[in-house]
Amino acid sequence: MEILLDIIHFIGIISFSAAGAMVAIDHETDWFGVVFLSVITCFGGGLLRDVVAGQSIGRDLPVLFTEMQLELLVSILTATAMFLVAMIFKRKYVKEEKLVDSINNILDALGIGVFSAAGTAAYLSAGPLVAIIMGMLSSVGGSLTRDIILNDIPFILRKRIYALATIVGSAVYYLTAVYIIPDTDATNVIATIACLVVIFGIRMCATYFHWNMPKAIDFEKMRREELEEKSEAKTVSADVSAK
């Protein structure tokens, strides 16, 4: 079971690293920028989560950095591979922009699913509210930090039921691990898979059906409607003048 959990964990690392690299490539950063932002996307959430918790619960940072050596290497190699693919096949990469965005969305959904589960598991003993919040922070903190570095409005604040999906997935992990299948060798694996499936499903549905959290004011939509109204008014005025 531990081997299966490690496989799922590294799938999450590769997915998140590739997604972060693709965002960095889209912003025309150099190789170091791609690698740096990829690592931030992958591990920034976990580090931010532990700092927010004051390390009173969870893992000590020195131990965490020791355990992360192989994970960091995998993240760096993934980012480098994405950089080389984009550089070698640059024309096709640009031409297939929509496909690249779809792949990025899938990889990101896998990444937040795995890291939501890991964050919730690390703080399971702290109770449901803390565990779920830490699961969310673990999964979205890296992309949040990346977007701030890139001077973008963070993705989680504007599109596709992002943070809400991680909250639901983290809640599913907690319920599975504490109430449905507690204290067995398979608990962590089953809870992780359940969390991943729920988050991935919500994210894919949100993408396909264009689900978004409601906004107080959709300025872009209002401006578009205003321009359309003005255009229609001009058309009607021109028709009246012609008659």
N, C-alpha and C positions, 0 to 999 in steps of 0.2 A: 504493500500500500504506500509506503514511503517513497518507493521508486516512482510510482504513478503520480504522486503529489509533486515530486521533483520535476517530472516531465511537464506537468501542467504549469508549474512555476516558471520553467524556462520557456515554455510557449508564450507565457505572458510577457516575459522579459524581451524576447525576440519581437513579439508583436508591438509592444509599446515603444521599443527602440526604433523599429522600422517606421512606425507612425510619426514619432518625433523627428526622425531624420527627414521624412517626406515634407513635413511642415517647414523645417529649416531650409531644405532645398528650394521650396516654393518661395521663400524669402531671400533667396540668392546669397546665402551665407557660404563661406569657404569651408574646406574640410574640417578645420577645427570647430567652426560654428556648428556644423552638422553633428559632429560627435558630441560636443558639449551640450547642445540642446537635446540630443537624443538621450544622453545620460540623465539630464535634468528631468525630462519627461518620464523616464523610467523609475528613477529612485528619489526624485525630489519630494514626492508625496509621502513616502515612508519616513524620510528624515524630518520633514515638516511635522508629520503626525507625532513622532516621538518627542520633538522639541516642544510642541504644544502641550503634550502630556507631562512635560518636565521630567521625563524618564522615570517617573515614580512607579509607573506600570509599563510593562513591555520590556524591550531589550536595551542594554547599555550600548551607547554609541561606539565605544572602542571595539566591543565584541562584534557589533554589527558590521563595522568596516572590515574586520578580519574575515567574516563570513562572506562578504560581498566581492572578494577578489575575483573569483571565477565569474560571478554575475556581471561585474563591471567589464571584464574581458569580452564576454559574450555580447554585451551591449555595444561596446566600442567596435567590435568586428562587424556586427549587424549594421551599425551606422555607416561604417566604411564601405561595406558591400553596397548599401543603398546609394552612397555617394558615387561609387564607381559605375554602377548601373545607369544612374542619371547622366553621368558625364559621357559614358560611351554611347549610350542610346539617346542622346539629348533631343534629337528631332522627334523621335517617336514618343519620348516621354512628354514633350510639350504637346504634341498632336493628340495624344490620348489623355488629355487632362482630366476629363470626366471619369475615365476608367481609373486613373491614379487616385482621384478623390474617393471613388467607391472603395478601392482597396484600402486606402488610408482609414476610411470609416470602419471597415470590417476589422482591421488590425487594432484600431483604437478600442473598439467594442470588446475584443478579446482581452486586451490589456487591462482595461478598467474592471472587467469581470474577475480576472485572476487577482488583481491587487486589492480589490474590494474584499475578497475572501481572506487574503493574507492579513489585511489590516484589521478586520473583524476578529480573526483568530488570535491575533497578538494581544487583543484587549478584551477577550471573551469574559474573563473573570471580573471585569469592572462593571458588569451589568449591561442591560440591553441598550440604553440610550448612549452611553459612552462607546460601547463596541460598534454600534451602527454609525455613529458620527466619525469615529476613527477609521472605519472601513471606507466611508465616503472620502475622507480627507486623504487617506492613503492612495486612493485611485485617481482623484482629480487634482491633488496638490501639485504634482509634477507638471501637468499640462497648464495649470493655472500660472505657475512660476514661469514656464516657457513663454506663454503668451504675454506676460508682463514684460519679460526681457525683450521680446520682439515688438513691444509697444502696441500690441493688439488688445482689443476688448476680449477678455478671456472667453473661450468657447463655451464654458459651462454656464455663462451668464446670459447667453443669447440664442442658443439653438439646440433643437433635437432632444429634448427631454434627457439631458446629460446627467446632472447631479442627482435628479430624482430617481433615475434608473439605478444608480449606485446605492442610494438609500434603500430602495426596495430589495435589491440583491443582497445587501448586507443584512437586512432584516431576515431574509430567507435563510442566510447562512446561520444567523443566531438561533432562529427557531429550530432549524434542522439539527444543529449541534447540541443545543441545550434541552430541547423538548422531544423531538421526533426520534433521533438516533443518538442518544447521549452515551458517552463513555464506552465506545467500542473502537476496535482498531481501524474500522472503516469510516468512523464519524467525520474526520477532517476531510477525507477524499470526497465522500458523498456530499457533504455540506458545500465544499468548494465547487464541485460540478453543478450542484443545484444553483448556487449563486451565479456562476458563470453563464449557465443556460438562461436564467431569468434576465440578467442584465443584457446579454447578447440579443435575446428575443425582443426586449423592450426597445433597444437601440435600433435594431433592424426595422421593427414596426414603425418607430418614430421617423426613420428615414423614408420608408416606403410611403407612409400615409401623411408625411409632412406634419407630424405632431410637434408642437412647440408650446412651451409654457406661455400663458397669457401675459401681455404687456399692458401697462397702464395706458400708454399712448404709442401707437405704431406710426411714428412720424413719417417714415418712408411711404407707407400705404396712403396716409392722409395727403401727403404732397402729390403723390401720383394721381389720386382721385381729384385733387384740386386742379391739376394740369389738364386732366381729361375733361372736367367740367368747363374750364376756360376754352379748350379746343372746340367742344361742342357748341358753346355759346358763340364763338367766332364763326363757326360753320353756319349756324342758324341765321346769324346777322348777315352773312354774305349771301345766303339764299334769299332773304327778305329784300336786300338791296338789289339783287339781280331781277327780282320780280317787279 
